């Protein structure tokens, strides 16, 4: 058949069209070169079909849109402590509120009001909005009233009742059978993620293959080999659509099911290529889902390496850029740990399947296996060794995967890949040391909501400093924002944290930061400190102020020919005293006091300084209505360029070879 073995060539340009629409139009350049390649290779029929399909996709490409309706009816397809997800046709709606008497797969009708959350605007921050879109959730509501709720009997409820037990093993049963995590498992899951072996515990192709073989062992007494496969896939399909949606599990199921239908005309790579494009056409936002990227990219490499003895070892090298993009660390022995644990995980999973049949008779054995697993993971975690990495650059990813794919090609033509493996490890090693030869430095206003947090990173890893940490009462700012950002910059310890004063919005995240991250020094009150090449001076006066805000440290530092003044939360009274003491200070960049409050930024301050840039760290739609209109007008009157975290997100002043560049989350 004409198309067999060539489906990949048809699917690739369609994939590029989707990526260009979602990421950047520059990718169309790749499409042009691809069509030229096909023409030169005399793939004229393929070229014609590819051009036609690409053009049609370009014309009719559709991005799903929110419905913006406050009254909805549908089926509950997901539930946690604070919200449910209601499916209505193609769309899903996430509704926040209390749902004590609501179960999965209930039919529900409710009224809500639009729920808007502030998207973190820091570099490499998790984009929660796009994550919801990738799950087909395009609307979010705050519950006002449940109009009706009708409970529906469902296979999920049967499985849920079946695994109910007082044993600790219940958490693992919920994870492997229902694909859900309780509180105990969420804590445990973090360790698995850090060890990069979480794929063994998340429902995936491995578990599906075990389940199919297990079912076929019973079906073989009644059906032929083909009948066993068909019936087992039907049963697995019913099961899969009875548990919460799982991207990896769906991919694995379809790659078992579709070859039975199209295997006569398409090979596995063809089918996988069209499946990938089909999934992205159905929901283009999947490109922002890490589970989708990891699952589909690794499976692509599996198909390319399936006939190679060294394939599973080479496969690990292909996963490295994804692992360090997600975690910013590489567990050195994760591949070996995965190989050693896989047979044991398979045994536990089979025991769980037998538990569904035999119940309490299997429980003692399952509990023993679970206890041993916990001890094994704890031992491995205590002795694990990781290498820290910054966020991979596009250049690194491009070079790495060029060498990787070149190695796959050589493996498939029976040539050795020693050179490619050595080059891959060399590129990885060079990137590991990147912070130590990085010539750029930066001063960063991190988006921490209503609070202050400024990060100073010196070139060549000479020093890393935080001025304040921010602090949110309802979430852990250190683990959710600060540490992920610092790690993405190749920073795995802080030389110093300066705390201007002890208000929660300036130091609330410090305790968690110290617990989860290496902090060498914390300074509350100081006169002068040298960190790396920088000298930090505290201009605070030897005068007692009754207001704690006025007792803020006032930090003055010169960085790459620019003078910075960080003023904490000082008021006009302190500014007046500073003017009386110093009369004039050379200041290029001002951290505006008290988030732009009208109680600060007085005329006396601007008699003393003449800044070119003002940085205002402030939460979006905050209850204090910061920054003040009067403060903004005063800054504008003095010709100061204003940057606000509530409007522009993270703001960076990057310096490189004597030059300074101001960058926001949207660019220069």
C-alpha positions as CSV (number, residue, x, y, z in Angstrom):
1,X,0.0,0.0,0.0
2,X,1.3,3.5,-0.9
3,X,0.9,5.1,2.5
4,X,2.4,2.3,4.7
5,X,5.7,3.5,6.1
6,X,5.1,7.0,4.8
7,X,2.5,8.3,7.2
8,X,5.2,9.9,9.3
9,X,6.1,12.1,6.3
10,X,2.5,13.2,6.0
11,X,1.9,13.8,9.7
12,X,5.1,15.8,10.3
13,X,4.1,19.0,8.3
14,X,0.7,18.9,10.0
15,X,2.4,18.8,13.4
16,X,4.6,21.8,12.4
17,X,1.4,23.8,11.4
18,X,-0.1,23.2,14.9
19,X,3.2,24.1,16.7
20,X,3.6,27.2,14.6
21,X,0.0,28.3,15.4
22,X,0.6,27.7,19.1
23,X,4.2,28.6,19.7
24,X,5.7,30.9,17.0
25,X,5.3,31.5,13.2
26,X,9.1,31.1,12.7
27,X,8.4,27.4,12.7
28,X,6.9,27.8,9.2
29,X,10.5,28.2,8.0
30,X,11.1,24.6,8.9
31,X,8.0,23.7,6.9
32,X,9.4,25.4,3.8
33,X,12.7,23.5,4.1
34,X,10.8,20.3,4.6
35,X,8.8,20.7,1.4
36,X,12.0,21.5,-0.4
37,X,13.5,18.3,0.9
38,X,10.5,16.3,-0.3
39,X,10.7,17.8,-3.7
40,X,14.5,17.1,-4.0
41,X,13.8,13.5,-2.9
42,X,11.2,13.2,-5.7
43,X,8.4,12.5,-3.2
44,X,6.0,14.3,-5.5
45,X,2.8,12.5,-4.5
46,X,3.6,12.8,-0.8
47,X,4.5,16.5,-1.4
48,X,1.2,17.2,-3.1
49,X,-0.8,15.5,-0.3
50,X,1.2,17.2,2.4
51,X,0.8,20.6,0.9
52,X,-3.0,20.1,0.6
53,X,-3.4,18.8,4.1
54,X,-1.2,21.5,5.6
55,X,-3.0,24.3,3.8
56,X,-6.4,22.9,4.9
57,X,-5.2,22.7,8.5
58,X,-3.8,26.2,8.3
59,X,-7.2,27.5,7.1
60,X,-9.4,25.6,9.5
61,X,-7.2,25.5,12.6
62,X,-9.5,26.1,15.6
63,X,-8.7,27.1,19.1
64,X,-11.3,26.1,21.7
65,X,-12.9,29.1,23.4
66,X,-14.5,29.6,26.8
67,X,-18.3,29.4,26.9
68,X,-18.7,32.1,29.6
69,X,-21.9,30.6,31.0
70,X,-22.8,30.9,34.7
71,X,-25.4,28.1,34.7
72,X,-24.2,24.6,33.7
73,X,-25.3,21.0,33.7
74,X,-23.2,18.0,33.1
75,X,-21.4,15.0,34.6
76,X,-18.8,15.3,37.4
77,X,-15.6,13.8,35.9
78,X,-13.0,15.0,38.6
79,X,-13.2,16.0,42.2
80,X,-10.8,17.2,44.9
81,X,-11.1,18.9,48.3
82,X,-11.8,22.3,46.8
83,X,-13.4,21.8,43.4
84,X,-15.1,19.6,40.8
85,X,-14.8,19.4,37.1
86,X,-18.1,19.2,35.1
87,X,-18.1,17.8,31.6
88,X,-20.7,19.1,29.2
89,X,-20.1,18.0,25.6
90,X,-16.6,18.9,24.5
91,X,-16.0,21.5,27.2
92,X,-15.2,21.0,30.8
93,X,-15.8,23.5,33.6
94,X,-13.9,23.7,36.9
95,X,-16.1,24.8,39.7
96,X,-14.6,25.9,43.1
97,X,-16.6,25.4,46.3
98,X,-17.6,22.7,48.8
99,X,-19.0,19.5,47.4
100,X,-19.3,17.1,50.3
101,X,-22.2,15.0,48.9
102,X,-21.0,14.9,45.3
103,X,-19.4,11.8,43.8
104,X,-17.6,11.3,40.6
105,X,-19.8,10.7,37.6
106,X,-22.9,12.3,39.2
107,X,-25.2,14.3,37.0
108,X,-25.2,17.9,38.4
109,X,-26.8,21.2,37.6
110,X,-25.4,24.4,39.3
111,X,-25.1,28.1,39.2
112,X,-21.8,29.9,39.7
113,X,-20.0,33.2,39.1
114,X,-16.8,33.7,37.1
115,X,-13.7,32.7,39.1
116,X,-10.5,34.5,38.0
117,X,-7.1,33.6,39.4
118,X,-3.9,35.5,39.0
119,X,-1.5,33.8,36.6
120,X,2.1,33.9,38.0
121,X,4.2,36.0,35.6
122,X,7.7,34.7,36.4
123,X,10.0,33.1,33.9
124,X,9.4,29.3,33.6
125,X,6.5,29.5,36.0
126,X,3.8,26.8,35.8
127,X,1.1,28.2,33.6
128,X,-2.1,27.0,35.3
129,X,-4.4,28.5,32.7
130,X,-2.8,26.6,29.9
131,X,-2.7,23.5,32.0
132,X,-6.5,23.7,32.5
133,X,-6.9,24.3,28.7
134,X,-4.8,21.2,28.0
135,X,-7.4,19.2,30.0
136,X,-10.3,20.8,28.0
137,X,-11.2,23.0,31.0
138,X,-11.9,26.4,29.4
139,X,-14.1,27.9,32.1
140,X,-13.7,28.4,35.9
141,X,-16.6,29.2,38.2
142,X,-17.1,29.9,41.9
143,X,-20.1,27.8,43.2
144,X,-23.2,29.8,44.2
145,X,-25.9,27.2,44.2
146,X,-26.4,23.5,43.3
147,X,-29.7,23.2,41.6
148,X,-29.8,19.5,41.3
149,X,-27.6,16.4,41.8
150,X,-28.4,12.9,40.6
151,X,-26.2,10.0,41.7
152,X,-25.3,7.5,39.0
153,X,-24.1,4.0,39.6
154,X,-20.9,3.5,37.8
155,X,-18.0,1.1,37.5
156,X,-15.8,3.6,39.3
157,X,-17.9,3.4,42.4
158,X,-17.7,-0.4,42.3
159,X,-13.9,-0.3,42.1
160,X,-13.8,2.4,44.8
161,X,-15.8,0.2,47.2
162,X,-13.8,-2.8,46.2
163,X,-10.5,-1.3,47.3
164,X,-11.8,0.2,50.6
165,X,-9.7,-1.2,53.4
166,X,-8.3,0.1,56.7
167,X,-4.8,-1.0,55.5
168,X,-2.2,1.5,54.5
169,X,-2.2,-0.2,51.1
170,X,-5.4,1.7,50.2
171,X,-3.3,4.7,49.0
172,X,-1.4,2.5,46.5
173,X,-4.6,0.7,45.4
174,X,-6.2,4.1,44.7
175,X,-3.2,5.2,42.7
176,X,-2.8,2.0,40.6
177,X,-6.5,1.1,40.1
178,X,-8.3,4.4,40.1
179,X,-5.5,6.7,39.1
180,X,-6.1,9.0,42.1
181,X,-3.9,10.3,44.8
182,X,-4.9,10.8,48.5
183,X,-3.1,13.1,50.9
184,X,-0.7,10.3,52.0
185,X,0.2,9.4,48.5
186,X,0.7,13.1,47.4
187,X,3.5,13.4,49.9
188,X,5.0,10.1,48.8
189,X,4.6,11.1,45.2
190,X,7.0,14.0,45.6
191,X,9.9,11.6,46.5
192,X,9.1,9.5,43.5
193,X,9.1,12.6,41.3
194,X,12.5,13.7,42.7
195,X,13.9,10.2,41.9
196,X,12.5,10.4,38.4
197,X,10.7,7.0,38.8
198,X,7.2,8.4,39.0
199,X,6.4,6.9,35.6
200,X,6.4,3.4,37.3
201,X,3.6,4.5,39.7
202,X,1.4,6.5,37.2
203,X,-1.0,4.5,35.1
204,X,0.8,4.1,31.7
205,X,1.6,1.7,28.9
206,X,3.5,-0.7,31.3
207,X,0.4,-1.2,33.5
208,X,-1.9,-1.5,30.5
209,X,0.3,-4.2,29.0
210,X,0.3,-6.1,32.3
211,X,-3.5,-5.8,32.6
212,X,-4.1,-7.0,29.0
213,X,-1.9,-10.1,29.6
214,X,-3.6,-10.8,32.9
215,X,-7.0,-10.6,31.2
216,X,-5.9,-12.8,28.3
217,X,-4.8,-15.5,30.8
218,X,-8.5,-15.9,31.7
219,X,-9.9,-15.4,28.2
220,X,-7.6,-18.0,26.6
221,X,-9.8,-20.8,27.8
222,X,-12.8,-19.4,25.8
223,X,-11.4,-17.5,22.8
224,X,-8.8,-17.6,20.1
225,X,-5.7,-15.4,20.3
226,X,-7.4,-12.7,18.2
227,X,-10.6,-12.9,20.3
228,X,-8.6,-12.6,23.4
229,X,-7.0,-9.4,22.2
230,X,-10.3,-7.9,21.0
231,X,-12.2,-8.6,24.2
232,X,-9.4,-7.6,26.5
233,X,-9.1,-4.3,24.7
234,X,-12.9,-3.7,25.0
235,X,-12.8,-4.5,28.7
236,X,-9.8,-2.2,29.2
237,X,-11.6,0.6,27.2
238,X,-14.6,0.3,29.5
239,X,-12.3,0.5,32.5
240,X,-10.2,3.4,31.1
241,X,-13.3,5.6,30.5
242,X,-14.5,4.8,34.0
243,X,-11.6,6.4,35.8
244,X,-10.3,10.0,35.7
245,X,-8.8,11.1,32.4
246,X,-5.1,10.0,32.0
247,X,-3.2,11.3,28.9
248,X,-0.5,8.6,29.0
249,X,-2.9,5.7,29.5
250,X,-5.1,6.9,26.7
251,X,-2.1,7.1,24.3
252,X,-1.0,3.5,25.4
253,X,-4.6,2.2,24.8
254,X,-5.0,3.8,21.4
255,X,-1.6,2.4,20.3
256,X,-2.9,-1.1,21.1
257,X,-6.3,-0.5,19.6
258,X,-5.6,1.4,16.4
259,X,-3.1,-1.0,14.9
260,X,-5.8,-3.7,15.0
261,X,-7.9,-1.6,12.7
262,X,-5.3,0.2,10.5
263,X,-2.3,-2.1,10.8
264,X,-2.9,-3.4,7.3
265,X,-2.3,0.0,5.8
266,X,-0.1,1.8,8.4
267,X,2.9,0.8,10.5
268,X,3.2,1.7,14.2
269,X,5.2,4.9,13.5
270,X,2.6,6.0,10.9
271,X,-0.3,5.4,13.4
272,X,1.5,7.2,16.2
273,X,2.3,10.2,14.0
274,X,-1.4,10.6,13.0
275,X,-2.5,10.0,16.6
276,X,-0.2,12.8,17.8
277,X,-1.5,15.2,15.1
278,X,-5.1,14.2,15.8
279,X,-4.7,14.8,19.5
280,X,-3.2,18.2,18.9
281,X,-5.9,19.1,16.4
282,X,-8.6,18.0,19.0
283,X,-6.9,20.2,21.6
284,X,-3.9,22.3,20.6
285,X,-3.2,23.3,24.2
286,X,-1.9,19.7,24.8
287,X,1.4,21.1,23.7
288,X,1.7,22.8,27.1
289,X,1.0,19.7,29.0
290,X,4.2,18.1,30.4
291,X,2.5,14.6,30.7
292,X,1.6,14.8,27.0
293,X,5.1,15.9,26.0
294,X,6.9,13.3,28.1
295,X,4.6,10.4,27.2
296,X,4.5,11.1,23.4
297,X,8.1,12.0,22.9
298,X,9.4,9.0,24.9
299,X,7.1,6.7,23.0
300,X,8.3,8.2,19.7
301,X,11.9,7.3,20.8
302,X,10.7,3.8,21.8
303,X,9.3,3.2,18.3
304,X,12.6,4.4,16.7
305,X,14.6,2.1,19.0
306,X,12.3,-0.9,19.3
307,X,14.6,-3.2,17.2
308,X,17.8,-2.3,19.1
309,X,19.3,-4.3,21.9
310,X,20.8,-1.2,23.5
311,X,17.5,0.7,23.0
312,X,16.4,0.9,26.6
313,X,19.8,2.3,27.7
314,X,19.8,4.8,24.9
315,X,16.2,5.8,25.6
316,X,17.2,7.2,29.0
317,X,19.5,9.7,27.3
318,X,16.5,10.9,25.3
319,X,14.6,11.7,28.5
320,X,17.3,13.8,30.1
321,X,16.3,17.2,28.7
322,X,12.7,16.7,29.7
323,X,13.7,15.6,33.2
324,X,15.9,18.6,33.8
325,X,13.2,20.9,32.3
326,X,10.7,19.7,34.8
327,X,12.8,19.2,37.9
328,X,16.1,21.2,37.2
329,X,18.0,18.3,38.7
330,X,19.1,15.0,37.2
331,X,18.9,11.9,39.5
332,X,22.1,10.2,38.4
333,X,21.0,6.7,39.2
334,X,17.3,7.0,38.3
335,X,17.7,4.8,35.2
336,X,19.3,2.0,37.1
337,X,16.7,2.4,39.9
338,X,13.9,2.2,37.4
339,X,15.3,-1.0,35.9
340,X,15.7,-2.6,39.3
341,X,12.3,-1.6,40.6
342,X,10.2,-2.4,37.5
343,X,9.9,-6.2,38.1
344,X,8.8,-5.5,41.7
345,X,6.2,-2.9,40.6
346,X,4.9,-5.3,38.1
347,X,4.5,-7.9,40.8
348,X,2.7,-5.5,43.1
349,X,0.3,-4.4,40.3
350,X,-0.6,-8.1,39.5
351,X,-1.2,-8.6,43.2
352,X,-3.6,-5.6,43.1
353,X,-5.5,-7.2,40.2
354,X,-5.9,-10.4,42.1
355,X,-7.0,-8.4,45.1
356,X,-9.9,-7.1,43.0
357,X,-11.0,-10.7,42.5
358,X,-10.1,-12.3,45.8
359,X,-10.2,-9.4,48.3
360,X,-9.0,-10.0,51.8
361,X,-7.3,-13.3,50.9
362,X,-4.6,-11.4,49.0
363,X,-4.4,-8.4,51.4
364,X,-1.7,-9.9,53.7
365,X,0.7,-10.5,50.7
366,X,-0.1,-7.1,49.2
367,X,0.5,-5.3,52.5
368,X,3.9,-7.1,52.9
369,X,4.8,-6.1,49.4
370,X,3.8,-2.5,50.1
371,X,5.8,-2.2,53.3
372,X,8.9,-3.5,51.5
373,X,8.3,-1.0,48.7
374,X,8.2,1.9,51.2
375,X,11.4,0.7,52.8
376,X,13.1,0.4,49.4
377,X,12.0,3.9,48.3
378,X,13.1,5.4,51.6
379,X,16.5,3.8,51.3
380,X,17.0,4.8,47.7
381,X,15.8,8.4,48.5
382,X,18.3,8.7,51.4
383,X,21.2,7.7,49.2
384,X,20.1,9.3,46.0
385,X,22.5,11.7,44.2
386,X,21.3,14.5,41.9
387,X,23.1,16.9,39.6
388,X,21.6,20.5,39.5
389,X,20.8,22.1,36.1
390,X,19.4,25.4,35.0
391,X,16.5,25.6,32.6
392,X,17.6,24.1,29.3
393,X,18.1,26.6,26.5
394,X,16.7,26.1,23.0
395,X,20.3,25.9,21.8
396,X,21.1,23.1,24.2
397,X,17.9,21.2,23.4
398,X,18.5,21.6,19.6
399,X,22.2,20.4,19.8
400,X,21.3,17.6,22.2
401,X,18.5,16.1,20.2
402,X,20.4,16.5,16.9
403,X,23.1,14.3,18.3
404,X,20.6,12.0,19.9
405,X,18.6,11.4,16.6
406,X,21.9,11.0,14.7
407,X,22.7,8.2,17.2
408,X,19.3,6.6,16.6
409,X,19.9,6.6,12.9
410,X,23.3,5.0,13.3
411,X,21.8,2.3,15.6
412,X,19.2,1.5,12.9
413,X,21.9,1.0,10.3
414,X,24.0,-1.2,12.7
415,X,26.7,1.3,13.4
416,X,28.2,2.1,16.8
417,X,27.1,5.2,18.6
418,X,30.1,5.6,20.9
419,X,31.0,9.0,19.4
420,X,27.4,10.3,19.8
421,X,27.1,9.1,23.4
422,X,30.4,10.8,24.3
423,X,29.2,14.0,22.6
424,X,25.9,13.9,24.3
425,X,27.6,13.5,27.7
426,X,30.0,16.3,26.8
427,X,27.1,18.6,25.9
428,X,25.4,17.7,29.1
429,X,28.5,18.3,31.2
430,X,29.1,21.7,29.5
431,X,25.5,22.7,30.3
432,X,25.9,21.6,33.9
433,X,28.8,24.1,34.3
434,X,26.9,26.8,32.4
435,X,26.3,29.1,35.4
436,X,30.1,29.2,36.0
437,X,30.9,30.6,32.6
438,X,27.7,32.6,32.2
439,X,28.7,36.3,31.7
440,X,25.3,37.7,32.3
441,X,24.1,39.0,35.7
442,X,20.6,40.2,36.6
443,X,18.5,42.1,39.2
444,X,15.1,40.6,39.2
445,X,11.8,41.7,40.7
446,X,10.1,38.4,41.2
447,X,6.3,38.3,41.0
448,X,5.2,37.3,44.5
449,X,1.9,39.0,44.6
450,X,1.4,41.6,47.4
451,X,4.9,41.6,48.8
452,X,8.6,42.2,48.0
453,X,11.2,39.8,46.7
454,X,14.2,40.8,44.7
455,X,16.9,38.5,43.3
456,X,20.4,39.5,42.4
457,X,22.5,37.1,40.4
458,X,26.2,37.9,39.7
459,X,28.0,36.6,36.6
460,X,30.2,33.5,36.8
461,X,28.2,32.3,39.9
462,X,30.1,34.8,42.1
463,X,27.1,35.5,44.3
464,X,23.4,35.0,44.7
465,X,21.3,37.3,46.9
466,X,17.6,37.8,47.8
467,X,16.3,41.0,49.3
468,X,13.1,39.9,51.1
469,X,11.2,36.7,50.3
470,X,7.6,37.8,50.0
471,X,5.0,35.8,51.8
472,X,1.4,34.5,51.2
473,X,-0.8,33.2,54.0
474,X,-2.7,30.6,51.9
475,X,0.2,29.1,50.0
476,X,3.9,28.2,50.3
477,X,5.6,30.9,48.2
478,X,9.0,29.4,48.7
479,X,8.3,26.0,47.1
480,X,5.7,27.2,44.6
481,X,7.5,30.2,43.1
482,X,10.9,31.1,44.6
483,X,12.7,27.8,44.6
484,X,11.5,26.7,41.1
485,X,12.6,30.1,39.7
486,X,16.0,30.0,41.4
487,X,16.6,26.5,40.2
488,X,15.7,27.5,36.6
489,X,18.5,30.0,36.8
490,X,21.0,27.5,37.8
491,X,21.0,28.7,41.4
492,X,21.1,26.0,44.1
493,X,22.1,28.0,47.1
494,X,21.9,31.6,48.2
495,X,24.9,33.4,49.6
496,X,22.7,35.8,51.5
497,X,19.1,36.8,52.2
498,X,18.6,40.4,53.4
499,X,15.3,40.9,55.2
500,X,14.2,44.6,55.2
501,X,11.8,44.2,58.1
502,X,9.6,41.5,59.6
503,X,6.3,42.1,58.0
504,X,4.9,38.8,56.6
505,X,4.7,40.1,53.0
506,X,8.5,40.6,53.2
507,X,9.8,37.6,55.1
508,X,6.9,35.1,55.3
509,X,8.5,32.7,52.9
510,X,11.9,32.7,54.7
511,X,11.2,29.7,57.0
512,X,10.1,27.4,54.1
513,X,13.0,28.7,51.9
514,X,15.6,27.8,54.6
515,X,13.9,24.4,55.1
516,X,13.9,23.4,51.4
517,X,16.8,25.4,50.0
518,X,20.4,26.1,51.0
519,X,20.7,29.6,52.5
520,X,24.2,30.5,53.8
521,X,23.4,33.7,55.6
522,X,20.3,35.7,56.7
523,X,20.8,39.4,57.6
524,X,18.1,41.5,59.3
525,X,20.2,44.4,60.6
526,X,23.6,45.2,59.2
527,X,25.8,48.1,58.2
528,X,27.8,46.8,55.3
529,X,28.2,43.4,53.7
530,X,30.2,42.3,50.7
531,X,28.8,39.4,48.7
532,X,30.9,38.4,45.7
533,X,31.8,41.6,43.9
534,X,29.0,43.6,45.4
535,X,28.9,45.8,48.5
536,X,25.5,46.2,50.2
537,X,25.2,49.2,52.5
538,X,22.4,49.8,54.9
539,X,21.5,53.5,55.0
540,X,19.0,53.2,57.8
541,X,19.4,55.9,60.5
542,X,20.3,55.4,64.1
543,X,16.9,56.5,65.2
544,X,14.0,54.5,66.7
545,X,10.7,54.6,64.9
546,X,7.5,53.4,66.5
547,X,6.2,52.1,63.2
548,X,7.8,48.8,62.2
549,X,7.7,49.7,58.5
550,X,9.9,52.7,59.3
551,X,12.5,50.4,60.8
552,X,13.1,48.8,57.4
553,X,16.7,48.4,56.2
554,X,17.4,50.8,53.3
555,X,19.8,48.9,51.0
556,X,22.1,50.8,48.6
557,X,24.2,48.8,46.1
558,X,26.0,49.6,42.9
559,X,25.6,46.9,40.2
560,X,27.2,47.3,36.8
561,X,27.4,51.1,37.0
562,X,23.8,51.4,38.1
563,X,23.0,52.5,41.7
564,X,20.0,50.7,43.3
565,X,18.1,51.8,46.4
566,X,15.8,49.3,48.1
567,X,13.6,51.2,50.5
568,X,11.5,48.4,52.2
569,X,8.2,50.0,53.6
570,X,9.6,53.3,54.9
571,X,7.2,56.3,55.1
572,X,7.6,60.0,54.3
573,X,9.0,60.6,57.8
574,X,12.0,58.4,57.2
575,X,12.4,59.8,53.7
576,X,12.5,63.3,55.2
577,X,15.1,62.2,57.7
578,X,17.2,60.6,55.0
579,X,17.1,63.8,53.0
580,X,18.3,65.8,56.1
581,X,21.1,63.3,56.6
582,X,22.4,62.5,53.0
583,X,21.1,65.5,51.0
584,X,22.0,63.8,47.7
585,X,22.3,60.2,46.6
586,X,23.1,58.9,43.1
587,X,20.2,56.5,42.4
588,X,19.4,55.1,39.0
589,X,16.9,52.4,40.1
590,X,14.5,52.9,42.9
591,X,12.5,50.1,44.6
592,X,9.4,52.2,45.5
593,X,8.6,52.0,49.2
594,X,5.6,50.2,50.6
595,X,4.3,48.9,47.2
596,X,3.6,52.4,46.0
597,X,1.5,53.5,49.0
598,X,0.6,57.2,49.3
599,X,2.4,57.2,52.7
600,X,5.8,57.0,50.9
601,X,7.6,58.5,47.9
602,X,7.4,62.0,49.1
603,X,8.9,65.2,47.6
604,X,11.8,65.0,50.1
605,X,12.8,61.7,48.6
606,X,13.0,63.1,45.1
607,X,15.0,66.1,46.3
608,X,17.6,63.6,47.4
609,X,17.5,61.2,44.4
610,X,16.9,61.4,40.7
611,X,16.1,57.8,39.6
612,X,15.5,56.7,36.0
613,X,13.6,53.5,36.8
614,X,11.1,52.7,39.5
615,X,10.2,49.1,40.5
616,X,6.9,48.6,42.2
617,X,6.3,45.1,43.6
618,X,2.5,44.8,44.2
619,X,-0.3,42.2,43.9
620,X,-2.9,42.4,41.2
621,X,-6.2,43.9,42.4
622,X,-4.9,44.0,46.0
623,X,-7.2,45.2,48.8
624,X,-5.0,48.1,49.7
625,X,-5.3,49.5,46.2
626,X,-1.6,49.9,45.8
627,X,0.1,51.6,44.1
628,X,-1.5,55.0,44.9
629,X,-2.5,57.3,42.1
630,X,-0.6,60.1,43.8
631,X,2.6,58.1,43.9
632,X,2.3,57.2,40.2
633,X,1.7,60.8,39.3
634,X,4.7,61.9,41.3
635,X,6.9,59.4,39.6
636,X,5.7,60.4,36.2
637,X,6.2,64.1,37.0
638,X,9.9,63.4,37.7
639,X,10.2,61.5,34.5
640,X,10.7,58.1,36.1
641,X,10.0,54.9,34.0
642,X,7.6,52.7,36.1
643,X,7.6,48.9,36.1
644,X,4.9,47.1,38.1
645,X,4.7,43.4,38.9
646,X,0.9,43.5,38.9
647,X,0.9,44.6,35.3
648,X,4.2,43.4,33.8
649,X,4.9,40.4,36.0
650,X,8.6,39.7,36.6
651,X,10.9,42.5,35.7
652,X,14.6,41.9,35.1
653,X,17.5,44.3,34.7
654,X,20.0,42.1,32.9
655,X,23.6,43.3,32.6
656,X,26.2,42.0,30.2
657,X,29.6,43.3,29.2
658,X,28.9,46.7,30.7
659,X,25.4,47.1,29.2
660,X,22.1,47.1,31.1
661,X,18.8,45.9,29.6
662,X,15.3,46.1,31.2
663,X,13.1,43.0,30.4
664,X,9.6,42.1,31.5
665,X,7.7,38.9,31.2
666,X,6.6,39.9,27.7
667,X,10.1,40.9,26.5
668,X,12.2,44.1,26.3
